Amino acid sequence: MNFPSENTVKRIKAEYPEGTRVELVHMDDPYTKIPEGTFGTVQVVDDTGTIHVKWDNGSSLGIVYGEDSCKKI
């Protein structure tokens, strides 16, 4: 797995601080039950650039940099 650069992680952390509301655009995980279009709240961005989200449907899967995508709402 290729991790994002330190500068990219800093940018993601600045763009998605704790409490930011997001909408799931795409999750590249065949086992997830989170449908695209689900809303959630960012809990934290870790040092690999994964955006950990508490989804409104009760799930708490992270958005993996370079694999999944979300947008701020």
C-alpha positions in Angstrom: 0.0 0.0 0.0 1.3 3.5 -0.9 0.7 6.0 1.9 0.2 9.7 1.1 3.1 12.1 1.8 3.3 14.0 5.0 2.2 17.2 3.2 -0.8 15.4 1.8 -1.8 14.2 5.3 -1.4 17.7 6.7 -3.7 19.0 3.9 -6.3 16.3 4.6 -6.2 17.1 8.3 -6.7 20.8 7.6 -9.5 20.2 5.2 -11.4 17.7 7.3 -11.1 18.7 11.0 -13.1 16.9 13.7 -16.8 17.7 13.4 -16.8 18.3 9.6 -19.9 16.9 7.9 -19.3 14.7 4.9 -21.2 12.7 2.3 -20.0 9.4 1.1 -19.3 9.5 -2.7 -17.7 6.1 -3.1 -16.3 3.4 -0.9 -14.1 0.7 -2.6 -15.1 -2.1 -0.1 -17.4 -4.9 -1.3 -18.3 -5.8 2.3 -19.5 -2.4 3.5 -23.2 -1.7 4.1 -22.8 2.0 3.8 -24.6 3.2 0.7 -23.2 6.1 -1.3 -24.9 9.3 -0.3 -24.8 8.5 3.4 -23.9 11.5 5.6 -21.6 11.4 8.6 -19.3 13.5 10.9 -15.5 13.4 10.9 -14.0 12.1 14.1 -10.3 12.3 13.2 -7.9 12.0 10.3 -5.1 9.6 11.2 -1.4 9.7 10.1 -2.1 7.6 6.9 -4.7 10.2 5.7 -7.7 8.0 6.5 -10.7 10.1 7.4 -12.5 8.3 10.3 -16.2 9.1 10.1 -19.2 8.4 12.4 -21.8 7.7 9.8 -25.4 8.7 10.4 -26.5 5.1 9.9 -24.4 4.0 13.0 -21.3 2.7 11.2 -17.9 4.1 11.7 -15.7 3.1 8.8 -12.9 5.3 7.6 -12.5 6.9 4.1 -9.1 5.5 2.9 -7.0 8.0 0.9 -6.7 7.1 -2.7 -9.4 4.3 -2.5 -12.6 5.9 -1.2 -14.0 9.4 -1.6 -16.3 11.8 0.3 -17.2 15.4 0.0 -17.8 18.2 2.6 -21.4 19.3 3.0 
